[in-house]
């Protein structure tokens, strides 16, 4: 009998061990969801392809609720306004995906989006939302169409004595450290025979004195930086300063400016595209 039993175990050993060996499908969906909570959104989406349990767990609302910024409801009100109710039935995963796309607000003069990996809040403020000295005088400034801009239009400076660009932004931001940049370009970019070209005929005056960049916040933070504008033909992000948001439930007002007001010489040939606000851990695009 022992020999017979031994034969049976030997014959069925492979199938028996296979059936006893744990598989991914055996992990409860709730346990999978708890693991996914500690991963970045792209990692969650990759693991969702493994099997049905991971796919189901990856859509759990509590996972994506933890990935959304603390102020996501405030963002929705800003972006969607009276249409916010239409998003009530969206899953938190779908809402996260929606907020990761550039969402215009304030009449299309600003855009906000979430970084896909960290969920960090990023904002872009177009030149149309800035106060630019002499902007209404076509002898100095003209709007030009540029596909390289998020807003498709930038302010182009031909020549001026008094260069001053300023703006103000008030928003409820998640706590953390943020960086503010001016996105500028020396020369007029355009397309010729399908190729990008840069007209540099108006570029002058920026090597004689640096541009002064300044930032202040409603809670008393203040910083100044200076740069000589260079790299014609390239979009440059000039880092103004960092600021810290300590209270995510309060509105933070940020004032910023770039000036070069030495009237001993003119300056020109500059495109002003936008002002960017990013979490300091991220790189500008």
Backbone torsions as a table, in degrees:
resi	resn	phi	psi	omega
1	UNK	NA	-38.4	178.2
2	UNK	-61.0	-40.5	179.5
3	UNK	-64.9	-40.7	179.1
4	UNK	-62.8	-43.4	179.6
5	UNK	-64.1	-38.9	179.3
6	UNK	-61.3	-38.5	179.1
7	UNK	-66.4	-40.2	-179.4
8	UNK	-62.9	-46.2	-179.9
9	UNK	-61.7	-40.6	-179.6
10	UNK	-64.0	-40.7	-177.2
11	UNK	-70.8	-32.1	-174.1
12	UNK	-105.1	3.0	-173.1
13	UNK	-57.1	-44.5	-178.3
14	UNK	-61.3	-47.6	-179.6
15	UNK	-67.1	-38.1	-177.7
16	UNK	-65.2	-46.9	179.9
17	UNK	-64.0	-37.7	179.8
18	UNK	-61.9	-40.0	-178.8
19	UNK	-72.7	-26.8	-179.0
20	UNK	-85.8	-19.3	-176.9
21	UNK	-71.0	127.5	-178.9
22	UNK	-65.0	145.8	179.4
23	UNK	-124.6	163.3	179.4
24	UNK	-59.5	-33.2	-179.4
25	UNK	-65.8	-18.7	-177.7
26	UNK	-81.8	-13.9	-179.0
27	UNK	-75.1	126.7	179.5
28	UNK	-58.5	142.8	-177.7
29	UNK	-59.7	-34.5	180.0
30	UNK	-65.5	-35.3	178.1
31	UNK	-70.5	-39.6	177.5
32	UNK	-60.8	-42.6	-178.6
33	UNK	-62.3	-38.4	179.5
34	UNK	-64.8	-35.3	177.3
35	UNK	-70.1	-44.2	-177.3
36	UNK	-62.1	-26.9	179.7
37	UNK	-57.1	-28.9	-175.2
38	UNK	-92.0	5.9	-178.7
39	UNK	-106.5	162.6	175.6
40	UNK	-77.1	153.9	179.6
41	UNK	-49.4	-45.4	178.7
42	UNK	-62.0	-35.8	178.7
43	UNK	-67.6	-38.3	178.0
44	UNK	-62.1	-44.1	-179.3
45	UNK	-66.1	-34.3	177.8
46	UNK	-68.1	-43.4	-179.0
47	UNK	-70.3	-21.9	178.8
48	UNK	-62.7	-17.6	-178.7
49	UNK	-83.5	-8.3	-174.1
50	UNK	-65.4	-53.0	-178.7
51	UNK	-164.3	-175.6	-175.7
52	UNK	-64.6	-39.3	-178.6
53	UNK	-63.0	-45.2	-179.9
54	UNK	-69.3	-36.7	179.4
55	UNK	-64.3	-42.4	179.4
56	UNK	-68.0	-43.5	-179.0
57	UNK	-65.4	-33.3	-175.6
58	UNK	-68.0	-12.0	179.9
59	UNK	-102.0	4.6	-177.8
60	UNK	-61.4	132.3	-176.9
61	UNK	-61.3	-37.7	-175.3
62	UNK	-67.8	-25.6	176.0
63	UNK	-67.1	-50.3	-175.5
64	UNK	-76.3	-24.0	173.5
65	UNK	-61.7	-38.0	-179.7
66	UNK	-72.8	-19.0	179.5
67	UNK	-89.3	-23.2	179.5
68	UNK	-70.4	146.0	177.1
69	UNK	-66.4	156.4	-176.7
70	UNK	-61.3	-23.7	-177.0
71	UNK	-101.9	22.7	-172.9
72	UNK	-62.6	-30.9	178.1
73	UNK	-67.9	-37.4	176.7
74	UNK	-63.9	-41.9	178.2
75	UNK	-61.2	-44.1	-179.7
76	UNK	-60.3	-40.7	178.8
77	UNK	-64.9	-40.0	179.6
78	UNK	-66.2	-43.0	-173.7
79	UNK	-81.3	-46.3	-172.9
80	UNK	-98.0	-18.1	178.2
81	UNK	55.0	-124.5	-178.2
82	UNK	-68.7	-14.1	-179.9
83	UNK	-88.8	7.0	-179.0
84	UNK	-58.2	-33.6	-178.6
85	UNK	-61.6	-26.2	-179.2
86	UNK	-68.6	-16.8	-178.7
87	UNK	-95.4	-1.0	-176.3
88	UNK	-59.5	-39.3	-176.5
89	UNK	-84.5	0.0	177.6
90	UNK	-73.0	142.6	172.8
91	UNK	-70.2	158.6	179.7
92	UNK	-64.5	-29.1	176.7
93	UNK	-65.6	-45.1	179.0
94	UNK	-66.5	-35.9	179.0
95	UNK	-66.7	-40.3	177.7
96	UNK	-61.1	-45.3	179.7
97	UNK	-62.1	-39.7	-179.8
98	UNK	-64.8	-42.0	-177.6
99	UNK	-75.4	-16.7	176.0
100	UNK	-75.8	-16.8	176.2
101	UNK	-82.6	151.1	175.9
102	UNK	-62.0	121.3	-179.0
103	UNK	-114.9	112.9	179.9
104	UNK	-74.0	150.3	173.7
105	UNK	-153.6	177.7	-174.8
106	UNK	51.8	51.8	176.5
107	UNK	69.4	24.0	178.4
108	UNK	81.9	6.2	-180.0
109	UNK	-87.5	-7.1	178.4
110	UNK	-138.9	155.0	175.4
111	UNK	-134.2	146.8	177.0
112	UNK	-135.3	143.7	178.7
113	UNK	-155.8	163.6	176.9
114	UNK	-102.0	141.6	171.0
115	UNK	-65.8	128.8	-173.0
116	UNK	-61.5	-29.9	-176.1
117	UNK	-88.2	-46.3	-173.5
118	UNK	-100.5	-17.5	-174.8
119	UNK	77.7	8.6	179.4
120	UNK	-65.8	145.3	-177.7
121	UNK	-86.1	127.0	179.6
122	UNK	-122.0	141.3	-177.5
123	UNK	-132.9	140.7	173.9
124	UNK	-125.3	131.0	-177.8
125	UNK	-116.3	119.2	-174.0
126	UNK	-74.8	164.4	178.7
127	UNK	-61.2	-26.0	179.4
128	UNK	-67.2	-21.2	-179.6
129	UNK	-94.7	4.1	-178.7
130	UNK	-103.2	155.1	175.1
131	UNK	-94.4	113.0	-175.6
132	UNK	-118.2	120.5	-179.4
133	UNK	-60.9	124.9	178.1
134	UNK	80.7	11.7	-174.4
135	UNK	-61.6	-27.2	-177.6
136	UNK	-86.5	-3.2	-179.8
137	UNK	-101.4	111.6	-176.3
138	UNK	-67.8	-9.6	174.4
139	UNK	-69.8	-24.1	-176.8
140	UNK	-107.4	-53.0	-172.4
141	UNK	-120.3	144.4	171.9
142	UNK	-140.9	141.9	174.0
143	UNK	-79.4	134.9	177.7
144	UNK	-129.3	148.8	179.0
145	UNK	-82.1	129.1	-179.6
146	UNK	-139.7	116.4	-179.3
147	UNK	-66.3	-20.6	-177.9
148	UNK	-77.2	-3.4	178.3
149	UNK	-97.6	143.1	174.7
150	UNK	-59.3	-29.0	-174.5
151	UNK	-103.2	4.3	176.0
152	UNK	66.5	-6.7	179.8
153	UNK	-138.7	137.9	176.9
154	UNK	-128.7	164.3	176.1
155	UNK	-95.1	123.2	-177.8
156	UNK	-108.2	125.6	-180.0
157	UNK	-95.6	120.3	176.4
158	UNK	-83.7	-50.9	179.1
159	UNK	-167.9	139.8	178.7
160	UNK	-160.3	156.6	175.7
161	UNK	-89.1	-40.6	-171.9
162	UNK	-112.0	101.6	-179.2
163	UNK	-96.3	118.0	180.0
164	UNK	-149.3	121.0	177.3
165	UNK	-128.5	125.3	-177.0
166	UNK	-138.1	159.8	178.8
167	UNK	-160.6	169.9	180.0
168	UNK	-144.2	140.4	-178.2
169	UNK	-141.5	127.2	178.4
170	UNK	-121.0	126.9	-174.8
171	UNK	-158.1	159.2	174.5
172	UNK	-97.3	105.9	-176.1
173	UNK	-106.8	146.5	174.1
174	UNK	-60.4	152.2	179.8
175	UNK	-61.9	146.8	-179.0
176	UNK	148.0	-176.4	179.2
177	UNK	-105.4	132.3	-177.1
178	UNK	-122.5	154.6	175.5
179	UNK	-116.8	144.5	178.3
180	UNK	-118.0	134.9	-177.6
181	UNK	-129.9	149.8	165.4
182	UNK	-101.5	131.0	177.4
183	UNK	-100.5	109.3	-174.0
184	UNK	-127.4	161.7	-177.0
185	UNK	-149.1	122.3	175.1
186	UNK	-83.3	126.9	-177.3
187	UNK	100.3	161.4	-180.0
188	UNK	-101.4	109.3	-179.2
189	UNK	-78.2	146.2	177.7
190	UNK	-160.9	178.7	178.3
191	UNK	-114.0	136.1	176.5
192	UNK	-137.9	117.5	-176.6
193	UNK	54.6	38.5	177.0
194	UNK	80.8	-0.1	-179.0
195	UNK	-112.2	146.6	178.7
196	UNK	-75.3	131.2	176.5
197	UNK	-130.7	160.8	179.5
198	UNK	-131.3	121.3	178.1
199	UNK	-88.0	117.3	-174.4
200	UNK	-107.3	13.4	-172.5
201	UNK	-63.2	-27.5	-176.9
202	UNK	-96.7	-2.4	-175.9
203	UNK	-70.5	118.8	174.9
204	UNK	-168.3	156.7	171.3
205	UNK	89.2	-12.6	-174.1
206	UNK	-83.0	-12.0	179.7
207	UNK	-94.6	0.7	-177.0
208	UNK	-92.3	-28.4	179.4
209	UNK	-156.2	139.8	-178.1
210	UNK	-70.3	155.7	172.7
211	UNK	-83.7	136.7	-179.2
212	UNK	-97.6	123.3	177.1
213	UNK	-108.9	139.0	-175.6
214	UNK	-139.8	147.2	179.4
215	UNK	-141.5	135.4	172.4
216	UNK	-136.9	150.5	177.9
217	UNK	-121.9	163.0	-176.6
218	UNK	-66.5	-16.8	178.8
219	UNK	-101.1	17.9	170.4
220	UNK	96.4	4.4	177.5
221	UNK	-77.7	141.2	-177.4
222	UNK	-148.1	139.1	179.6
223	UNK	-153.1	150.6	179.2
224	UNK	-134.2	140.6	174.4
225	UNK	-140.5	158.5	-178.5
226	UNK	-136.5	140.9	179.0
227	UNK	-143.6	142.6	163.5
228	UNK	-81.8	126.9	-179.5
229	UNK	-73.6	132.0	-178.3
230	UNK	-147.4	-163.0	-179.1
231	UNK	57.5	59.9	176.9
232	UNK	-55.1	141.8	178.3
233	UNK	86.0	2.2	-177.8
234	UNK	-129.4	137.3	173.8
235	UNK	-74.4	126.1	-177.7
236	UNK	-119.7	134.7	174.8
237	UNK	-96.3	105.9	179.4
238	UNK	-87.4	114.5	-176.2
239	UNK	-75.5	116.1	-179.2
240	UNK	-80.0	-55.7	-177.8
241	UNK	-177.5	172.5	172.0
242	UNK	-106.0	152.1	173.0
243	UNK	-141.1	155.8	-174.5
244	UNK	-112.7	132.9	174.0
245	UNK	-104.0	113.6	-177.5
246	UNK	-95.4	-34.1	-177.5
247	UNK	-112.1	104.3	-177.8
248	UNK	-71.6	-10.9	-177.8
249	UNK	-96.0	-2.1	-179.0
250	UNK	-109.7	153.5	174.8
251	UNK	-75.7	132.6	175.9
252	UNK	-107.1	123.7	178.2
253	UNK	-101.0	126.6	-178.0
254	UNK	-119.2	126.0	174.4
255	UNK	-111.2	139.4	-176.2
256	UNK	-146.8	156.6	-179.0
257	UNK	-159.4	159.3	170.1
258	UNK	-135.4	128.8	-174.8
259	UNK	-140.4	148.2	169.5
260	UNK	-148.7	92.0	-168.0
261	UNK	-111.2	22.3	173.8
262	UNK	-73.5	110.4	-174.9
263	UNK	-87.3	17.4	175.8
264	UNK	-81.2	-11.0	179.9
265	UNK	-155.1	154.5	176.2
266	UNK	-89.5	164.7	175.4
267	UNK	-143.4	151.9	-177.9
268	UNK	-169.1	-176.2	-179.9
269	UNK	76.3	35.8	-175.4
270	UNK	-123.0	134.8	172.2
271	UNK	-100.2	128.0	173.6
272	UNK	-106.1	112.5	-176.7
273	UNK	-94.6	-60.1	-171.5
274	UNK	-165.5	172.6	170.8
275	UNK	-115.9	134.1	-177.2
276	UNK	-115.1	140.1	173.6
277	UNK	-124.1	118.1	-176.5
278	UNK	-129.6	151.1	165.5
279	UNK	-57.2	139.2	-173.8
280	UNK	-64.3	-17.2	179.2
281	UNK	-77.9	-11.5	-177.9
282	UNK	-100.0	160.6	175.2
283	UNK	-101.9	146.9	176.3
284	UNK	-72.5	149.9	179.7
285	UNK	-94.1	NA	NA
